[in-house]
């Protein structure tokens, strides 16, 4: 069979849907909306007043692929820490403000890239809009109007009886209109709900009603597994319609996990270049090797690999050869052996205990042939010429 050079996985030429046309704002150095790539956000879990701990967590988030980070500002001590955090963070910092309008001004003065406010729980917020608009406009700091189902304006709760999609959207647009009265339109909006169905309906309505960039989120999504499912369903539905400019996966888990899930969602939707992608067998009575263990071992061994790579780890002769042939690197296993494929060609057959080691070696060889910068520990593993084993 003739080998086909499939190339490395990349963003599809045609997205699922045309991106919604929105105005663009700048959150520090990151463009949001207006056709800019969808960015991944998260939020620190440290006390913001603990500058070193907060900066350490921001560094970890940055390394995981986070592009914008939010920090909570519930106290004066937190507000006083903002200048150092905003200055030293590697990515733009958004100050998260609740209850006290004075912290909005502190965040702007501190050099934060943006400020998030929740109109439903800011005391006397409406009376401060003009002053906030002037300060934010002068500093060129955008505002995110963040409406949450759990802290909706009491007036709208009374009107609608609960946090319906219509209530969320009305709250957001009302607060936007107050800023618009003062000529301020550097706004991003979120209308979050813990129910993905309500959340999807709210964002669809909002997307029709305005041209502001939208930040997607399922709030209080739950523990890692449940939250990942909820967020994936909601984001997938909206992103497939071209709706959404930034995302945050809200998990009851370390924030780095939020970033990993968010990045994986964008990769799966074709909205970000794919990194390491493992194609592996599901549970199946045809499998003749321990595919679960093999897939986990290959994933761990190639974590952080410097080039996008699709690796097939297959355990039977039905789909194995075909999937392995279509990947950049793959193995079709059976009877205690594995056929190793590189770019569609069988290059060798190895005993089952050598499968993981061989796949890693061939991945490093492929990356090296592409001129990728390999860490020293990987370059030390660079194998010699391939020898075909029959």
C-alpha positions in Angstrom: 0.0 0.0 0.0 1.3 3.5 -0.9 2.1 5.6 2.1 0.4 8.9 2.4 2.1 11.8 4.0 -0.7 13.3 6.1 1.3 16.0 7.7 1.0 17.3 11.3 -2.4 18.0 12.7 -3.5 21.6 12.4 -6.4 23.9 12.7 -9.0 23.0 10.0 -9.2 25.3 7.0 -13.0 25.6 7.4 -14.4 26.2 10.9 -17.7 24.7 11.9 -19.4 28.2 11.6 -18.5 31.7 10.7 -17.4 33.6 13.9 -19.9 36.0 15.2 -18.9 39.6 14.3 -18.2 41.5 17.5 -16.4 44.6 18.4 -12.8 44.1 19.6 -11.4 45.1 22.9 -7.8 44.8 24.2 -7.3 43.0 27.6 -3.8 44.1 28.1 -1.9 42.5 25.1 -4.6 40.0 24.3 -7.2 41.0 21.6 -10.7 39.8 22.4 -13.5 39.8 19.8 -13.4 41.1 16.3 -12.1 37.9 14.9 -9.3 37.4 17.4 -8.6 33.8 18.4 -10.8 32.5 21.3 -8.7 32.9 24.5 -8.6 30.7 27.6 -9.0 32.3 31.0 -8.9 31.1 34.6 -8.9 32.5 38.1 -6.4 32.2 40.9 -7.4 30.5 44.1 -4.8 32.1 46.3 -5.4 35.1 48.6 -4.7 38.0 46.3 -3.0 39.8 49.2 -0.4 37.1 49.2 1.5 38.5 46.2 4.1 35.8 46.0 1.6 32.9 46.1 -0.6 34.6 43.6 2.2 35.3 41.2 3.4 31.7 41.6 0.0 30.4 40.6 -0.3 32.8 37.7 3.1 31.4 36.5 1.7 27.9 36.7 -1.4 28.9 34.8 0.7 30.7 32.2 2.8 27.5 31.7 -0.4 25.5 31.2 -1.6 27.8 28.4 -3.8 30.4 30.2 -3.9 33.7 28.4 -5.8 35.9 30.8 -6.1 35.5 34.6 -8.6 36.9 37.0 -7.9 37.6 40.7 -10.4 38.2 43.5 -10.4 41.6 45.2 -12.8 41.3 48.2 -10.7 43.4 50.7 -8.5 46.4 51.0 -5.4 44.2 51.4 -6.2 42.5 48.1 -6.6 45.9 46.4 -3.3 47.0 47.7 -1.6 43.9 46.3 -2.8 44.6 42.7 -0.1 46.9 41.5 2.7 44.4 42.2 0.6 41.5 40.7 -0.4 43.5 37.6 3.2 44.6 37.0 4.9 41.1 37.5 2.3 38.8 35.9 3.3 37.3 32.5 -0.3 37.5 31.3 -3.0 40.2 31.6 -4.7 40.4 35.0 -8.4 41.1 35.5 -9.6 42.3 38.9 -12.8 40.6 40.1 -14.9 43.1 42.0 -18.0 42.5 44.1 -19.9 44.7 46.6 -17.5 47.6 46.8 -17.2 50.1 43.9 -14.0 51.7 45.4 -12.1 48.6 44.4 -12.9 49.2 40.8 -11.0 52.4 40.9 -8.2 50.8 42.9 -7.8 48.1 40.1 -7.8 50.7 37.4 -5.1 52.7 39.2 -3.1 49.5 39.8 -2.7 48.9 36.1 -5.0 45.9 35.8 -5.7 44.9 32.2 -9.5 44.8 32.9 -12.1 44.9 35.6 -14.9 42.5 36.1 -18.0 43.8 37.9 -21.2 42.0 38.8 -24.0 44.5 38.6 -26.3 42.4 40.7 -24.3 42.8 43.9 -22.4 46.1 43.6 -23.8 48.5 46.2 -25.0 51.7 44.6 -23.3 50.6 41.4 -25.6 52.6 39.1 -24.7 55.8 40.8 -21.0 55.1 40.2 -21.2 54.3 36.5 -20.3 57.7 35.2 -17.2 57.9 37.4 -16.1 54.4 36.6 -16.6 55.0 32.9 -14.4 58.1 33.0 -11.7 56.4 34.9 -11.7 53.2 32.7 -11.8 55.3 29.5 -8.9 57.4 30.6 -6.8 54.4 31.5 -8.1 52.4 28.4 -9.2 49.6 30.7 -12.1 47.5 29.5 -15.0 46.4 31.8 -16.5 42.9 31.9 -20.2 43.0 32.9 -20.4 39.6 34.5 -24.0 38.5 35.3 -24.4 35.3 37.4 -27.5 33.3 38.0 -26.7 33.1 41.7 -26.3 36.9 42.2 -28.9 38.4 39.8 -30.2 41.9 40.4 -33.1 41.5 42.9 -35.3 43.7 40.7 -35.0 41.2 37.8 -35.5 38.2 40.1 -38.8 39.7 41.2 -39.8 40.4 37.6 -38.9 37.0 36.2 -39.3 34.8 39.3 -35.9 33.1 38.7 -32.7 33.4 36.7 -34.1 32.8 33.2 -32.1 33.4 30.0 -34.2 36.6 29.5 -33.4 37.8 33.0 -29.7 37.3 32.6 -29.6 39.1 29.2 -31.8 42.0 30.4 -29.5 42.5 33.4 -26.4 42.6 31.2 -27.8 44.9 28.6 -29.2 47.2 31.1 -25.9 47.7 32.8 -24.2 48.1 29.4 -26.7 50.8 28.5 -25.6 52.8 31.6 -22.0 52.8 30.4 -23.1 53.6 26.8 -24.8 56.7 28.1 -21.4 57.9 29.0 -19.8 56.9 25.7 -18.0 53.9 27.1 -18.2 50.7 25.0 -15.0 48.8 25.9 -17.1 46.1 27.3 -17.1 42.3 27.4 -20.2 40.4 28.7 -20.8 37.1 30.4 -24.2 35.7 31.4 -23.4 32.5 33.4 -25.6 29.8 34.7 -25.0 26.4 36.3 -27.5 24.8 33.8 -25.9 24.5 30.4 -29.3 24.6 28.7 -30.2 27.9 30.3 -26.7 29.2 29.7 -26.8 28.4 26.0 -30.1 30.1 25.5 -28.9 33.2 27.3 -25.8 33.5 25.2 -27.8 32.9 22.0 -30.1 35.8 22.9 -27.2 38.0 23.9 -25.4 37.3 20.7 -28.5 38.5 18.7 -29.0 41.6 20.9 -25.5 43.2 20.9 -22.1 43.2 19.2 -20.0 43.1 22.4 -17.5 40.3 22.8 -18.7 37.5 24.9 -17.0 35.5 27.7 -18.4 32.0 28.0 -18.8 30.2 31.2 -20.9 27.6 33.0 -20.8 28.9 36.6 -20.5 26.6 39.5 -20.1 23.7 37.0 -19.1 21.3 39.7 -16.3 18.8 40.3 -13.8 18.0 37.6 -15.7 15.3 35.7 -19.2 16.9 35.9 -17.8 20.4 35.3 -15.9 19.2 32.2 -18.9 17.6 30.7 -21.2 20.6 31.4 -18.6 23.1 30.0 -17.8 21.0 27.0 -21.5 20.6 26.0 -22.2 24.3 26.5 -19.1 25.7 24.9 -19.3 23.2 22.0 -22.8 24.2 21.2 -22.0 27.9 21.2 -18.6 27.8 19.6 -20.1 25.6 16.8 -22.4 28.6 16.1 -19.5 31.1 16.1 -20.5 32.5 19.5 -17.8 33.1 22.1 -14.6 35.2 22.3 -13.1 34.0 25.6 -13.8 31.0 27.8 -13.4 29.9 31.4 -14.0 26.3 32.5 -15.2 26.7 36.1 -14.2 23.5 38.1 -14.1 22.6 41.7 -10.5 21.6 41.0 -7.0 23.3 40.7 -7.2 26.2 38.2 -4.5 24.6 36.0 -7.1 21.8 35.3 -9.5 24.5 34.1 -6.9 25.7 31.6 -6.2 22.2 30.4 -9.9 21.4 29.8 -10.5 24.8 28.1 -7.5 24.3 25.8 -8.6 20.8 24.9 -12.1 22.1 24.1 -10.7 24.7 21.7 -8.4 22.1 20.1 -11.3 19.7 19.6 -13.4 22.4 18.0 -10.6 23.3 15.6 -10.2 26.7 17.1 -6.7 26.2 18.3 -3.8 24.2 16.8 -3.8 20.8 18.3 -1.0 19.7 20.5 -0.6 16.0 21.5 -3.6 14.0 20.4 -4.0 10.4 21.4 -6.2 8.2 19.3 -6.8 5.0 21.2 -9.2 2.1 21.4 -12.3 2.2 23.6 -13.2 -0.8 25.8 -13.5 -3.7 23.4 -13.4 -7.5 23.6 -11.2 -7.6 20.5 -8.3 -5.9 22.2 -5.3 -8.2 22.5 -3.1 -5.9 24.6 -3.7 -3.6 27.6 -4.7 -0.6 25.6 -5.7 1.5 28.7 -2.2 1.2 30.2 -0.5 1.7 26.9 -2.5 4.9 26.1 -1.8 6.3 29.6 1.9 5.5 29.4 2.3 7.1 25.9 0.3 10.2 27.1 2.5 10.6 30.1 5.7 10.0 28.2 4.9 12.6 25.6 3.4 15.3 27.8 4.6 18.7 26.8 5.9 17.5 23.5 7.2 20.4 21.5 5.3 19.8 18.2 1.6 18.9 17.5 1.4 15.2 17.2 -1.4 12.7 16.6 -0.5 9.3 18.0 -2.7 6.2 17.5 -2.5 3.5 20.2 -4.6 0.6 18.9 -5.2 -2.9 20.3 -6.7 -5.1 17.5 -6.5 -5.9 13.8 -10.0 -4.5 12.9 -9.4 -0.7 13.2 -5.9 -0.8 14.4 -3.9 -0.7 11.2 -6.1 1.9 9.6 -6.1 4.3 12.5 -2.3 3.8 13.0 -1.7 4.5 9.4 -3.7 7.8 9.5 -1.8 9.1 12.5 1.6 10.7 12.5 2.8 7.9 14.7 0.9 4.8 15.7 0.9 1.2 16.8 -1.4 -1.6 15.8 -1.0 -4.3 18.5 -1.9 -7.9 18.8 -0.5 -11.3 19.9 2.1 -9.6 22.2 3.6 -7.5 19.4 3.1 -4.1 17.9 3.4 -2.8 14.4 4.9 0.7 14.5 3.7 3.2 11.9 5.3 6.5 11.0 3.6 8.7 8.5 1.5 5.8 7.2 4.3 3.3 6.8 5.1 0.3 8.9 8.7 0.8 10.0 9.1 -2.1 12.5 7.5 -4.7 14.7 8.4 -4.7 18.4 7.5 -6.8 21.4 4.7 -5.4 23.6 7.0 -4.3 26.4 8.9 -2.1 23.9 5.9 -0.3 22.3 5.9 2.8 24.5 9.7 3.3 24.3 9.6 2.8 20.5 6.8 5.3 20.0 8.6 7.9 22.1 11.8 7.4 20.2 10.0 7.8 16.8 8.2 10.9 18.1 11.5 12.5 19.0 13.0 11.5 15.7 10.1 13.1 13.8 10.3 16.3 15.9 14.0 16.5 15.3 13.5 16.0 11.5 11.1 19.0 11.6 13.7 21.2 13.3 11.9 21.4 16.6 13.7 22.6 19.6 14.0 19.6 21.9 14.8 19.7 25.6 18.2 18.1 26.4 16.5 15.2 28.1 14.6 14.4 24.9 17.6 14.9 22.6 19.6 12.5 24.7 17.0 9.9 23.8 17.3 10.6 20.1 17.7 7.1 18.5 20.0 6.0 15.7 18.8 4.9 12.3 15.6 2.9 12.2 16.1 -0.8 11.6 13.1 -2.7 10.1 12.3 -5.9 11.9 10.2 -8.5 10.1 
